[in-house]
């Protein structure tokens, strides 16, 4: 049998084999391939022309890697995420942070499934999502791409997206690890001790791995001196060793790989989008004996295993429908509704009574323009976007008048707000203030990057104050991807909604919340401090930074610092009641889930959603612990006057700590306080459990 035919036969057998035989077949195939054929599997094949085009239109087509038509091995076809598919005209969902505010993993899994279907329809088989980098500081420019500041919450939401995506494509969680400064991402060295790394910055990645992620993308930055794509401790010791990850480690694009030998020794499998280091340089290093070919074989076995696993799963499936038939409008709208967070609502300012609110002022240029978030690698191009002004105008009752001004003239703002029965001020951030950072430009021309100042841009604060001084029913709708400090104006307005970058249907969702046809139920996935001075040290342009054990609500709690709005906070138009919180497990062995039960009632005439949150505190730990950590949550939808008893099974992992002497996660034999409530500051004790 000719060699090429023999290799094609082996590849097809790998695809057709059952899982237990596939590994053996792939091992035979790998050893039968030439070094050049193997190395070809290990890098992207983006041409110089495509790279030039990508500067102006990123991800015009899926990025290809490892196609071998002679053997019949298909390519990896990568498209970016995580708020939708970057290739073509696709559904633009709310940004991940807005979806994190839903506290609804089931919804996130459905979004993943929809994104996967759209990706396949547009010719891709791998999606660069979810982003599960922890929000260490809300000034991080790409905060909008992740789900929040808590490792447990980020892990639950990220794993849900992985499950949904992988019904259709391969998921590629990113960026592994400790990536949370944008303007220094290509060089910053993150210094972090082992306990902090294991307990704070890695659990959410492990959760994605445990839920079947086929690929992990390494980060640009360094961790403890080594670039992440070269970091043997991260990639070989932890990810592939301790966690047993069987999939592919892929580099971030262009500058994600810096050194051929260090990358292969460190555990990188695929370089993207071109073989700068994993092309001729890798072949030459192996030929000259600087690198063992067995490491190439190891990487190729992983690549072929993932491809065979995926193409075996989709074999025989009908071809994806036309992309034009694949817009998920209703899902985008549901996600935008569930992510809206009502931060403040005094004096019944909201909802606006449609029959009585005859004159509505809408102020702020962000009300009238599409504002979908970052325009870097996560950019999605939907066929349309519903703006807040369009949504409000369409939903206002017949006979009502909606008047608009962009806020550039404060005199006009004062006149219009004084005229109106209610004034909706839409302000916040855009891709110019936060997002992926590419070029070092002067501040006046800067696009994206980090925010060291968390306040609104000063002109927008003036607009809010001008409106509030002339209309007692002024509602502020904030757009953005992370925390905004608001001490200058928060006491001047009765109502504030965090609307995020709410996706292509966001204008409808905001209008529905304003008029009360939708009862808001979102929760903050981060803390909003009174001042950025209350947060851990952060600098956007820095060569080295130490990441400590505490951040977010853990940091604020440990120092007794006040927040403006705590983690997990979010109001509704129906004040839910929580009763009879109790730990049902009588004897706990530390291995099985802990059962917590609570009764929740909606005593009002409006249907609505609430999120039950469970925290654990370890007051007598032998090591320093945060005052409490999130250990479970459940979003509930209740009819008017409905009362339900909810049982949550709490996984033991949030109870553990990393014992540096033993080198493993450890569960102490001590007392654990279980706290239940509707935010991290609104809690009651459900019980105390002792590990026996």
C-alpha angles and dihedrals in degrees: 000000000000114000096244092050090048091053092047089051091051092050093050090047089053090054093046097043127100115253095260093055097038094077092056093048092049091050090055091046093050095051089048094055123089120247090252092052091049095048089049088064090056103065145044121259103216111152125226089251092052090049090053092049090047091063088065100028112022116205095006084158130009114282110247129219134173105001114163111179092180093060092030096240109151122221133253104251108202128197125176129241158130105156093035141319115313094205116085128335105329142164110281107213122191112281117274093258090058090049089048087057089061090066084207115130091175090059090046091053090053089050089052091052091050093048090049092053091049091048092053091047089054094050101262129124100182130052125200094229156157105033103208102173109139119249096239091167127012091228091074107121095223096045089121090066095063133057105243149288103297120086095213094049093045090049094051093048094043094049089050091055090047091053092050096045094048093060084073111012143006115282120220112195113201158245108009106222153005093336109154109122113079107190093049097037096116096058115008116125113217111207110203133160120236097252093052091046093052099041102035114022105032112038095084091052090051090051090056090049091049089053093056109268108176096204140026122202117216121225130246096234130082125249116206091342102314126096109246094242088055097037108122093184093055099038107031105022100040112016101037098022113039097022095042094226108184098185138084129292107212126189124237110253127289102333095036091095121049107166132030099213097040091049096053094042090047095054108260112151106182130029117206142245097352138004098259091142102007097054126064092344091060093046090050093048091053094044091052093048097247091120129032115242090222089074089055088049091051092053093046092049089056092048094048092045092054092046093047091047092051099043090046089056096049096039110120095014115133115261114268115267121252114293090237089064094051106073109127099208098157093048091050089050093048090050093050091049094049094047097054109111120204101210099176135009118168128174095006092291088153141083098041109229103237096208094049102038098083100158119043124182118203113195132186134055091247087068092066105039133065107262107181099154135246119022096204127091092321094057116131124194110212121186090243142358127214107220123209091250091053092048095047093046092050094047099044111108122260110278094027120121122221116197125186138200127173095227097243091118112053091195089059090048091054094047095046096045091048090052095051133084087217133010124209113197113196110197138143141095138330137191087282094065099039137013144075111345120216112156132036100237132164113276093255091056098035118130120196124337132118132321117228088173110059096191122105114265104281096246090058092051088055090051091052092049093046091052094044093051090057103036125043091200097060115150120194118209110195121207120197146091103256146015120324119194112224110176094129094061111011094097092051097062128060098211138034129180124192101219097170120192089314103191132239094318095041097110091059092048093050092049091049091053093046093052095040100243084121121042108219116239107164123126131210111260089201139030122263108215126205088239136008086235087075092064133082118279114286133174125172097213111043138130098214136012135178117229110209131205096258133058138140118014090348090060094044093046094048091052097040091238119161121241129208089218122001130223110281094023121143133137130219134200088246116057104224119211126221122204143163097023108181143157106242097190109094100185118025124195096188093241103076124060119274113237117224121182129195137169118229126188134189101207095181138085094248125084112233151155131251132180118225109209127197122200132183127214125192104198097172100042117145089224132050111277134176112263087252140346132203111259104168145353141185130194113219131195113205132186120226111293091004121147123193137179111224126200119199124191106214116208114226095230096090088055093060133086132199112258104209093196093054094033095227144089110275135198112210123222094236143101123296123197114211116209126190131190150110098279139009089266098041103067142136129194115261095184148295121266128193124205109234 
